[in-house]
């Protein structure tokens, strides 16, 4: 397959009171039939949540929900009995399975910036579980950091997929080779060349071949190694 570049400006943008969010794929009130996900990756929401606001208690089932906090701290509470804080540089994985309810509230005085990522599981109606780790790629730049995988990973996901993160400083490069089938690299901030494609903040590139990722600026990014849909 040839590579496909998903530009930042093609994302949905919804600003509703306390929430300012960009949707890479159709979500909520924003729908585009051309953007329904990639392989098992269904949602990447780039959320900014105003101070003293957030998502009240709501349900999920049969979805792997990964949260990456980029700035601030979000307070999490769920029906599994977890009541935690997730701060910048931390990641949370909820395997919703048969069903959970949870809330995510910004109790601080400044906005929280975070990514919410949904991945379809390959096992349905499993027992829900909760995982959380600290991994800030800026503390160890210029390498991939495995965040979730199907086994032998810091957090284990119910899918034959991996998620890795990196902070690549200007002039450095990293290789990207899909061990499953597909590469989908989402740039959070900065600018990189992937092969011959220029990929900037909010952009994402889907490709199947091996490629080198070279930073034109200091760049934070997430690499999804996905199975063929």
C-alpha positions as CSV (number, residue, x, y, z in Angstrom):
1,X,0.0,0.0,0.0
2,X,1.1,3.6,-0.5
3,X,1.4,6.0,2.4
4,X,-1.6,8.2,3.3
5,X,-1.2,11.6,5.0
6,X,-4.0,12.7,7.3
7,X,-3.7,16.5,7.8
8,X,-4.4,18.2,11.0
9,X,-6.9,20.6,9.3
10,X,-8.9,17.5,8.2
11,X,-9.7,16.7,11.8
12,X,-13.0,17.6,13.4
13,X,-12.9,20.6,15.7
14,X,-15.5,20.9,18.4
15,X,-15.5,23.7,21.0
16,X,-18.3,23.5,23.5
17,X,-17.9,25.5,26.7
18,X,-15.2,23.8,28.9
19,X,-14.0,21.4,26.2
20,X,-11.9,22.3,23.1
21,X,-11.2,19.1,21.1
22,X,-9.9,17.9,17.8
23,X,-11.1,14.5,16.5
24,X,-8.9,12.5,14.1
25,X,-11.8,10.2,13.5
26,X,-15.6,10.6,13.6
27,X,-16.7,11.0,17.2
28,X,-19.8,12.4,19.0
29,X,-21.3,15.3,17.1
30,X,-18.6,15.4,14.4
31,X,-19.1,12.8,11.7
32,X,-17.1,12.2,8.5
33,X,-17.6,8.8,6.7
34,X,-14.0,9.1,5.3
35,X,-12.6,9.2,8.8
36,X,-13.9,6.2,10.8
37,X,-10.5,4.9,12.1
38,X,-7.6,2.9,10.9
39,X,-7.5,-0.9,11.4
40,X,-8.4,-1.4,15.1
41,X,-7.7,2.2,16.0
42,X,-11.0,4.0,16.4
43,X,-10.5,7.3,18.2
44,X,-7.7,9.9,18.7
45,X,-9.2,12.9,20.5
46,X,-6.9,15.8,21.3
47,X,-8.7,17.3,24.3
48,X,-8.2,20.6,26.2
49,X,-10.3,20.6,29.4
50,X,-10.8,23.9,31.2
51,X,-10.1,24.3,34.9
52,X,-12.7,22.8,37.3
53,X,-14.6,21.0,34.6
54,X,-14.6,17.6,32.9
55,X,-16.4,14.5,31.9
56,X,-19.0,13.3,34.5
57,X,-19.7,9.7,35.1
58,X,-20.5,7.8,31.9
59,X,-20.3,4.2,30.6
60,X,-18.1,2.3,28.2
61,X,-17.9,-1.4,27.2
62,X,-15.8,-3.5,24.9
63,X,-13.1,-0.9,24.2
64,X,-9.5,-0.4,25.1
65,X,-9.2,3.2,26.2
66,X,-5.8,4.8,26.5
67,X,-5.3,8.3,28.0
68,X,-2.0,10.3,27.6
69,X,-1.8,13.4,29.7
70,X,0.4,16.1,28.1
71,X,-0.2,19.0,30.5
72,X,-1.9,19.3,33.9
73,X,-3.5,16.6,36.0
74,X,-6.9,14.8,35.5
75,X,-8.7,13.1,38.3
76,X,-10.1,9.7,37.5
77,X,-12.8,7.7,39.3
78,X,-14.5,4.5,38.1
79,X,-16.8,1.6,39.2
80,X,-13.8,-0.8,39.5
81,X,-12.9,1.2,42.6
82,X,-10.0,3.2,41.1
83,X,-9.7,6.8,42.2
84,X,-6.4,8.2,40.9
85,X,-4.6,11.3,39.5
86,X,-3.1,11.1,36.0
87,X,-0.5,13.8,35.5
88,X,1.6,15.0,32.5
89,X,3.9,12.2,31.5
90,X,1.6,9.5,32.7
91,X,-0.6,7.0,30.8
92,X,-3.7,5.2,31.7
93,X,-5.3,2.1,30.1
94,X,-8.8,1.0,30.8
95,X,-10.0,-2.2,29.3
96,X,-13.7,-1.7,29.5
97,X,-14.8,-5.3,28.7
98,X,-18.2,-6.1,30.0
99,X,-18.7,-2.5,31.1
100,X,-17.5,0.2,33.4
101,X,-18.5,3.7,34.4
102,X,-16.0,6.5,35.0
103,X,-15.4,10.2,35.3
104,X,-12.5,12.4,34.4
105,X,-12.4,15.8,36.0
106,X,-9.9,18.7,35.9
107,X,-9.8,19.8,39.5
108,X,-6.9,22.1,39.0
109,X,-6.8,25.9,38.2
110,X,-5.2,25.4,34.7
111,X,-6.4,23.7,31.6
112,X,-5.5,20.0,31.1
113,X,-4.3,18.8,27.7
114,X,-4.5,15.1,26.9
115,X,-5.1,12.6,24.2
116,X,-7.9,10.0,24.5
117,X,-7.3,6.9,22.3
118,X,-9.7,4.1,21.6
119,X,-8.7,0.7,20.2
120,X,-11.1,-2.2,19.4
121,X,-10.3,-5.3,21.5
122,X,-9.9,-8.7,20.0
123,X,-11.7,-10.3,23.0
124,X,-15.3,-9.2,23.8
125,X,-17.0,-9.2,27.2
126,X,-13.8,-9.8,29.2
127,X,-13.5,-8.7,32.8
128,X,-12.7,-4.9,33.0
129,X,-9.2,-3.9,34.3
130,X,-7.2,-0.7,34.9
131,X,-3.5,0.0,34.3
132,X,-1.4,3.2,34.8
133,X,2.3,4.0,34.1
134,X,4.6,7.0,34.1
135,X,6.5,7.4,30.8
136,X,7.6,10.9,29.7
137,X,9.6,10.5,26.4
138,X,11.2,13.9,26.9
139,X,13.1,12.5,29.8
140,X,14.7,9.9,27.5
141,X,14.6,11.4,24.0
142,X,15.5,9.9,20.6
143,X,14.2,6.4,21.3
144,X,10.8,4.6,21.1
145,X,9.2,3.9,24.4
146,X,6.7,0.9,24.4
147,X,3.5,2.0,26.1
148,X,1.1,-0.9,25.4
149,X,1.3,-4.2,23.7
150,X,-0.4,-7.6,23.6
151,X,2.3,-9.1,25.9
152,X,5.6,-8.2,27.6
153,X,4.7,-4.5,27.7
154,X,4.3,-2.0,30.5
155,X,0.6,-2.1,29.9
156,X,-1.1,-5.1,28.2
157,X,-3.9,-4.4,25.7
158,X,-6.4,-6.9,24.4
159,X,-5.4,-6.6,20.8
160,X,-2.5,-7.6,18.5
161,X,-1.1,-4.1,18.4
162,X,1.5,-1.9,20.0
163,X,1.6,1.8,20.9
164,X,5.0,3.5,21.3
165,X,5.9,7.1,22.1
166,X,9.0,9.2,21.4
167,X,10.4,12.7,21.8
168,X,12.8,13.2,18.9
169,X,15.1,16.2,19.0
170,X,15.9,18.2,15.9
171,X,18.2,16.5,13.5
172,X,17.8,13.0,15.0
173,X,16.0,10.1,13.4
174,X,14.4,6.8,14.3
175,X,13.3,3.8,12.3
176,X,9.7,2.6,12.1
177,X,8.9,-0.9,10.9
178,X,5.5,-2.5,11.5
179,X,5.8,-5.9,13.2
180,X,2.1,-6.3,12.8
181,X,1.2,-4.8,9.4
182,X,0.5,-1.1,9.5
183,X,2.3,2.0,10.8
184,X,0.3,5.0,11.9
185,X,2.4,7.8,13.3
186,X,0.5,10.7,15.0
187,X,2.6,13.9,15.6
188,X,1.6,15.7,18.8
189,X,4.0,18.7,18.4
190,X,6.9,19.5,16.1
191,X,7.6,18.4,12.6
192,X,9.2,15.3,11.0
193,X,10.0,13.8,7.7
194,X,8.8,10.2,7.3
195,X,10.2,8.9,4.1
196,X,9.4,11.7,1.7
197,X,6.4,13.0,3.6
198,X,6.4,16.1,5.8
199,X,4.3,15.5,8.9
200,X,3.5,18.3,11.3
201,X,1.7,18.9,14.5
202,X,-1.7,17.3,14.4
203,X,-0.9,15.3,11.3
204,X,-0.7,11.6,11.0
205,X,0.8,9.3,8.4
206,X,-0.3,5.7,7.6
207,X,2.3,3.5,5.9
208,X,3.2,-0.2,5.6
209,X,6.8,-0.1,4.5
210,X,9.9,0.5,6.6
211,X,10.7,4.2,7.0
212,X,13.0,6.6,8.8
213,X,11.5,9.3,10.9
214,X,13.7,12.4,10.9
215,X,13.0,15.4,13.2
216,X,13.0,18.8,11.5
217,X,12.1,20.3,14.9
218,X,11.9,18.9,18.4
219,X,8.9,16.5,18.0
220,X,6.6,14.5,20.2
221,X,4.8,11.6,18.5
222,X,2.9,8.4,19.0
223,X,3.4,5.3,16.8
224,X,0.6,2.8,16.4
225,X,1.7,-0.6,15.1
226,X,-1.6,-2.1,13.9
227,X,-2.8,-5.4,12.4
228,X,-4.4,-5.4,9.0
229,X,-8.1,-4.6,9.3
